[in-house]
Amino acid sequence: MLMRAYFRASTTEQDANRAKNELREFITRFNKRIAGYYIENQYKKCRP
């Protein structure tokens, strides 16, 4: 089975890379691998 993961963080408090590491640890317990990762860290700036 081919698995891909998509992570998106939309605030400065969130970090998509941290979620990637947590998923990687979780999935190895089931002897599986993820073929590709898509990561977005989008931080919107407030305009005056």
N, C-alpha and C positions, 0 to 999 in steps of 0.2 A: 504494500500500500504506500502510495506517495503522499506525504503530508507537507503542507506549507503553512507557515504561521504569519499572521498579520498583526502588528502592534501599532497602536496610535495613542500618543499622549497629547492632550490639547491644553494643558495648563503647566505652569512652571513647577507645581507640586508633583506632577506625574513624570515618570521616566520610563519610556518604552524599553530601554535596554535592561532595566532591572527586571521587568516582566519577562523578557527573553531568557534571562538567566534562570529565573524561577521555573519557567516552562521546561527548559532544558534539563534541569534537575528532576522534575516530575516525570518527564517522558522516558528518561533512562531507567527508571524503576520498572518499566514495562518492556524493556529491551527493544525500543523503537527509536527511529531517527526522523528528524525533520529535514526535508530536502532543501528548503529555502525559507528565508525570513524576509519579510517586508516591514520596515520600521519607519515610522513617522513621528517626529517630535515637533509639533507645531505650537508655537507660543505666540498668542496674539498680543500685540501691544495696544494699550489704551491710548486713544488720541484725545487731546484736550478739546 
